[in-house]
């Protein structure tokens, strides 16, 4: 019996975007086991139930060829669309009927997929295609022991997560509901004399609220719930986000730069930070931390002017913004291979603890939830990493021939005064906040 629960294009797209890949630690355990049993070279790995290819891509660097197999053409299309892995091929097929000759495969894997297979037929096929000394690795994880940590809200997040699971339990298919017991049966049925079950590998991951909700949306039980009652399923996701906001830790993202026309004007006319200012930031960073400069994160990057300036000094630069229109333009003008862009709020940065050399915000800090952003910056920065908040003053003096200079400056002053009347409260408060910081009146205890 072949289960077909991941066939829709929308589900495949969500799966590609939000499904968590196996951790490197688990991959390394598998490769070390294979090295000990068979040794090099590692020629062919076959990833069964490959989905959108997360596990297949992890294996690609360690094998001459990787073949991902799945019954869903939609997920295979998503997998094939990921560039940069020329040694991976994807085929439509079933785990119980593998298109490989006897004794031809070094490693057979199934990542969070084996519970869908006909176990007796699958094990017979795996045994047939594996080389002498080849390995079968079945990967999975539990959803029952997930714990969240965020300031003082971990218990609240755990409670919300459990509420969502309770709603979805009636829509859980038998293979998923019986997953733990089936894993016991499957392990016992593996015909190889040398086998090992490794449990309790703890994985710590940083995940944004958006990605957590997306991860829930990838679950087969959520898709079954959505198929029966689309409105209730969407409400469940919305209420999950709402519950978090009621706990006073939902990111407040100002979205004033979202239109494509505004984004185009921003890219064309916005004044970039000067090279002199960037050099001052880099000089301070080098004095505090020293080289190499590995990762810079430009928060509120807009259309990427500041991100581009940082790219030539860092191995990798990531620009983040809440505006898809701004990021689309930034991506179009990013010629350097070391620049990437991500859509996220400043208060929830998608980076591991102590992984970033420099965090910048260029004329953007006034839009953020200051305490939460500063705490996030502190979390992601390496020891002695730096936070640089860049801005400029509108106290400018224009020069264009003697006859025009006075008039130009007068017009500029009038426009500036008009702008001050319409100035957003967040900008005024931030100016006062930064002045207090500089004067020592406002402590920055998180940094």
C-alpha positions in Angstrom: 0.0 0.0 0.0 1.5 3.3 -1.1 0.5 6.4 0.9 0.1 9.6 -1.2 -0.3 12.4 1.3 2.4 14.8 -0.1 1.2 15.1 -3.7 -0.2 18.7 -3.9 1.9 21.5 -5.3 1.1 23.8 -2.4 2.1 21.2 0.2 5.3 20.4 -1.7 6.2 24.1 -1.8 5.6 24.5 2.0 7.5 21.3 2.7 10.5 22.6 0.8 10.4 26.0 2.6 9.8 24.9 6.2 10.6 21.3 6.7 13.6 20.9 9.0 16.6 19.0 7.5 18.4 16.3 9.6 21.2 17.8 11.7 24.8 17.6 10.7 25.5 15.6 13.8 23.2 12.8 12.7 24.7 12.8 9.2 28.2 12.5 10.6 27.2 9.5 12.7 25.9 7.7 9.6 29.0 8.5 7.6 31.3 7.4 10.4 29.4 4.1 10.7 29.7 3.6 6.9 33.4 4.3 7.0 34.0 1.8 9.8 31.9 -1.0 8.0 32.8 -0.5 4.4 35.4 2.2 4.0 36.0 4.6 1.1 35.1 5.3 -1.6 31.5 6.3 -1.1 30.0 6.0 -4.6 26.2 5.8 -4.5 23.7 6.8 -1.8 19.9 6.3 -2.3 17.6 8.5 -0.3 14.1 6.9 -0.1 11.0 9.1 0.5 13.3 12.0 -0.3 10.5 14.6 -0.4 11.9 17.9 -1.4 15.5 16.7 -1.0 16.7 18.1 2.3 18.4 14.9 3.3 19.6 14.2 -0.3 21.4 17.5 -0.3 23.2 16.8 3.0 24.6 13.6 1.5 25.7 15.1 -1.8 29.1 16.3 -0.6 30.1 12.8 0.6 29.1 10.6 -2.4 29.9 10.6 -6.1 26.2 10.1 -6.8 23.0 10.6 -4.8 19.6 9.4 -6.0 16.5 10.7 -4.3 13.3 8.6 -4.8 9.7 9.6 -4.0 6.3 8.7 -5.2 5.2 12.3 -5.5 6.1 14.2 -8.7 5.3 17.5 -7.0 7.9 17.2 -4.3 10.4 15.9 -6.8 9.9 19.0 -8.9 10.6 21.2 -5.8 13.8 19.1 -5.2 15.0 19.4 -8.7 14.5 23.2 -8.6 17.3 23.6 -6.0 20.5 24.5 -7.9 24.1 23.6 -7.0 23.9 19.8 -6.7 25.0 18.3 -10.0 25.6 14.9 -8.5 22.0 14.4 -7.3 19.3 12.9 -9.5 15.6 12.5 -8.5 13.4 9.6 -9.6 9.8 8.8 -9.1 9.5 5.4 -7.5 8.6 3.3 -4.5 10.7 2.1 -1.6 9.5 -1.4 -2.2 10.7 -1.6 -5.9 14.1 0.0 -6.2 15.6 0.6 -9.7 19.1 -0.5 -8.8 21.0 -3.7 -9.5 22.0 -6.1 -6.8 24.9 -5.1 -4.7 25.3 -1.6 -6.2 24.5 0.9 -3.4 26.7 2.0 -0.6 24.1 3.7 1.6 20.3 3.5 1.7 18.6 6.2 3.8 15.0 7.1 4.7 14.6 10.3 6.6 11.2 10.6 8.5 9.8 8.3 5.8 10.2 4.6 6.7 6.9 4.6 8.6 5.1 5.0 5.3 6.7 1.9 3.7 5.7 -1.8 3.5 8.4 -2.9 5.8 9.0 -6.5 4.8 9.2 -5.6 1.0 11.3 -2.5 1.7 13.8 -4.4 3.8 14.1 -7.1 1.2 14.8 -4.5 -1.5 17.3 -2.6 0.7 19.1 -5.9 1.4 19.2 -6.7 -2.3 20.7 -3.4 -3.6 23.3 -2.8 -0.8 26.9 -3.6 -1.4 28.7 -6.0 1.0 29.4 -3.8 4.0 26.9 -1.2 2.8 24.6 0.5 5.3 20.9 1.2 5.8 20.2 4.3 7.9 16.6 5.1 9.0 16.2 8.6 10.4 13.4 10.1 12.4 12.5 12.4 15.2 9.9 12.8 17.9 7.4 15.6 18.2 6.6 14.8 21.8 9.8 16.1 23.4 10.1 19.5 21.7 10.7 22.3 24.1 10.8 26.0 23.4 13.0 28.6 25.0 12.5 32.3 24.5 13.1 34.8 27.3 10.5 33.9 30.0 7.9 32.5 27.6 9.1 28.9 27.1 6.3 27.4 29.1 3.7 29.5 27.2 5.1 28.4 23.9 5.1 24.8 24.9 1.5 25.1 25.9 0.5 26.6 22.6 2.4 23.9 20.7 0.6 21.1 22.7 -2.8 22.8 22.0 -2.1 22.6 18.3 -1.1 19.0 18.5 -4.3 18.1 20.4 -6.4 19.7 17.7 -4.6 17.6 15.0 -4.6 14.2 16.8 -7.9 13.0 15.2 -6.4 13.7 11.8 -3.3 11.6 12.3 -2.9 8.7 9.9 -2.2 5.2 11.2 1.5 5.1 10.1 2.2 8.4 12.0 0.1 7.4 15.0 1.9 4.1 15.2 5.3 5.5 14.3 7.1 4.7 17.6 5.8 1.1 17.7 6.5 0.6 14.0 10.0 1.8 14.5 10.5 -0.9 17.1 9.1 -3.5 14.8 11.1 -2.2 11.9 14.4 -2.3 13.9 13.6 -5.9 15.0 12.9 -6.9 11.4 16.2 -5.5 9.9 17.9 -8.7 8.7 21.5 -7.6 9.2 23.4 -9.1 12.2 25.3 -5.9 12.9 22.8 -3.1 13.7 22.6 -0.3 16.1 19.8 2.0 17.3 20.9 5.4 18.4 18.4 7.6 20.3 18.2 10.8 22.3 20.3 12.9 19.9 19.3 16.4 21.1 19.0 19.0 18.4 18.9 22.7 19.2 17.6 24.9 16.4 16.7 28.6 16.2 13.3 29.0 14.5 11.2 32.1 13.9 7.5 32.1 14.6 6.8 32.2 10.8 8.9 29.1 10.3 7.4 27.3 13.2 3.9 27.9 11.8 5.2 26.8 8.4 6.7 23.6 9.9 3.3 22.7 11.5 1.7 23.3 8.1 4.0 20.6 6.6 2.6 17.9 8.9 0.4 15.3 7.1 -2.2 15.6 9.9 -2.5 19.3 9.4 -3.0 18.7 5.6 -5.7 16.2 6.4 -7.4 18.7 8.7 -7.1 21.4 6.0 -8.7 19.1 3.5 -11.7 18.5 5.7 -12.1 22.1 7.0 -9.9 24.7 5.2 -11.2 27.6 7.2 -10.7 25.9 10.6 -7.1 24.9 9.5 -6.2 28.4 8.5 -7.8 29.7 11.8 -5.6 27.3 13.7 -2.5 28.8 12.2 -3.7 32.4 12.8 -4.7 31.7 16.3 -1.2 30.2 17.0 0.3 33.5 16.0 -2.3 35.5 17.9 -1.7 33.4 21.1 1.9 34.3 20.8 1.2 38.0 20.4 -1.0 37.9 23.5 2.0 36.7 25.4 3.6 40.1 24.6 6.3 38.8 22.4 5.0 39.1 18.9 7.3 41.2 16.7 6.0 44.6 15.8 7.1 45.2 12.2 6.5 48.6 10.6 5.6 48.0 6.9 5.9 51.4 5.2 8.3 50.4 2.4 6.3 47.6 0.8 5.1 49.0 -2.5 7.2 48.2 -5.6 7.1 51.8 -6.7 8.4 53.0 -3.4 11.1 50.3 -3.4 12.2 51.4 -6.8 12.5 55.0 -5.8 14.3 54.0 -2.6 16.9 52.1 -4.7 17.3 54.9 -7.2 17.6 57.9 -4.9 18.4 56.8 -1.3 21.8 58.0 -0.2 24.1 55.1 0.6 26.4 55.2 3.7 29.8 56.6 2.9 32.9 54.4 2.5 34.4 56.4 5.3 31.7 55.5 7.7 31.9 51.8 6.7 35.7 51.9 7.3 35.1 53.4 10.7 32.8 50.5 11.6 35.3 47.9 10.2 38.2 49.6 12.1 36.3 49.3 15.4 35.4 45.7 14.7 39.0 44.8 13.9 40.2 46.5 17.0 37.6 44.6 19.2 37.6 41.2 17.6 40.3 41.0 14.9 40.1 39.1 11.6 38.8 37.2 9.8 35.5 38.9 9.1 33.1 36.0 8.4 29.5 37.0 8.7 27.8 40.4 8.7 24.0 40.8 9.0 22.4 44.0 7.7 19.1 44.4 9.4 16.4 46.5 7.8 18.6 46.3 4.6 15.9 47.9 2.3 17.1 47.6 -1.3 20.6 46.6 -0.2 22.8 49.7 -0.5 24.6 49.1 2.8 24.7 45.3 2.3 26.6 45.8 -1.0 29.2 48.0 0.8 29.8 45.2 3.4 30.1 42.4 0.9 33.7 43.1 -0.1 34.9 42.9 3.5 33.1 39.7 4.7 33.0 36.1 3.6 29.2 36.2 3.8 26.7 39.0 4.2 23.0 38.6 4.8 20.5 41.4 4.4 17.2 41.1 6.2 14.0 43.1 5.8 10.2 42.8 6.3 9.5 44.1 2.8 9.4 41.5 -0.1 9.4 44.4 -2.6 12.6 45.8 -1.2 14.3 42.4 -1.1 13.3 41.6 -4.6 15.1 44.7 -5.9 18.1 44.1 -3.6 18.4 40.6 -5.0 18.2 41.8 -8.6 21.2 44.1 -7.9 23.3 41.7 -5.8 26.0 40.5 -8.2 28.3 39.2 -5.5 28.0 35.5 -4.7 28.5 36.1 -1.0 25.3 38.1 -0.5 22.0 36.6 0.4 18.7 38.1 1.5 16.0 36.9 4.0 12.6 38.2 4.8 12.2 38.4 8.6 11.6 40.9 11.4 14.6 42.5 13.2 13.4 41.0 16.5 13.6 37.4 15.3 16.9 36.9 13.5 17.4 33.5 11.9 20.9 32.9 13.1 22.5 30.7 15.7 23.8 32.0 19.0 27.3 33.6 18.7 27.5 33.2 14.9 27.7 36.8 13.6 30.7 39.1 13.5 28.8 42.3 12.8 25.2 43.4 13.0 24.3 46.7 11.3 21.1 48.7 11.0 21.5 51.6 8.5 18.8 54.3 9.0 16.5 51.5 10.2 16.9 51.1 14.0 14.1 53.6 14.7 11.5 51.1 13.2 12.5 48.2 15.6 11.2 47.1 18.9 14.4 48.3 20.5 14.7 46.0 23.6 13.9 42.9 21.7 16.2 43.8 18.7 19.1 44.6 21.1 18.6 41.3 22.8 18.6 39.4 19.5 21.7 41.2 18.4 23.4 40.3 21.6 22.3 36.7 21.2 23.6 36.2 17.6 26.9 38.2 18.0 30.1 36.4 18.6 32.2 37.3 21.6 33.5 40.8 20.9 31.4 41.0 17.8 30.0 44.5 17.1 26.6 46.2 16.6 26.7 49.3 14.4 23.7 51.6 14.2 24.2 54.0 11.4 22.1 57.1 10.6 22.5 60.6 9.3 21.2 64.1 10.1 19.1 66.3 7.8 21.2 69.3 8.8 22.7 69.7 5.4 24.1 72.5 3.4 23.7 72.6 -0.4 26.1 74.2 -2.8 25.3 75.1 -6.4 26.8 78.4 -7.7 26.6 81.5 -5.6 23.3 82.7 -7.0 21.4 79.5 -6.1 22.9 78.2 -2.9 20.9 80.4 -0.6 17.6 79.5 -2.3 18.4 75.8 -2.4 19.2 75.8 1.3 16.0 77.7 2.1 13.9 75.2 0.2 15.7 72.3 1.9 15.1 73.9 5.3 11.4 74.3 4.6 11.0 70.7 3.4 12.9 69.5 6.5 10.5 71.5 8.8 7.5 70.1 7.0 9.0 66.6 7.4 9.4 67.1 11.1 5.7 67.9 11.4 4.9 64.5 9.9 7.7 62.6 11.5 6.8 59.2 12.9 6.7 59.0 16.7 9.0 56.0 16.6 11.7 58.1 14.9 11.5 60.9 17.4 11.6 58.4 20.3 14.6 56.7 18.8 16.5 59.9 18.5 15.9 60.6 22.2 16.8 57.0 23.0 20.1 57.2 21.2 21.0 60.5 22.8 20.3 59.0 26.2 22.5 56.0 25.4 25.4 58.3 24.3 24.9 60.4 27.4 24.9 57.3 29.6 21.3 57.9 30.8 19.9 54.8 29.1 21.7 51.5 30.1 22.1 48.9 27.4 22.3 45.9 29.8 21.8 43.3 27.0 25.1 44.3 25.3 
